[in-house]
């Protein structure tokens, strides 16, 4: 059974940004972390974590109220 958790406001904002970036076709999503890093003024590690979360929870609808929990 997959555990779910409620997303933070920041996670929702970044995940929606990533959906918009994907829809724009401006970059291959494997290279999306520098875009997140620049847009949200965060470090490389944090940006990569957000991209990882997005990839593990991608929803074409952009609804990210809950995501898969990393905790097992």
Residue, then its C-alpha position, 0 to 999 in steps of 0.5 A: x500500500x502506498x502511503x500518501x501525505x499532504x503537500x506543502x504550499x511550496x511543493x504545490x507551487x513547484x509541482x505546478x511550475x514543473x507541469x507548466x514547464x513540461x507543457x511548454x516543451x521548453x526543456x527535457x524534464x530530466x534537465x528541469x532542476x536548473x529551471x526550478x533552481x533559478x525560478x525559486x532561488x533555491x540550491x541545486x539539491x533542493x531543486x533536484x528533490x522537488x523534481x524527484x517528487x514531481x517525477x514520482x507523483x506526476x499528474x497531468x491535471x496538476x492536482x498535487x494536494x497529496x503525494x506519495x510519501x517517501x517514508x516506508 
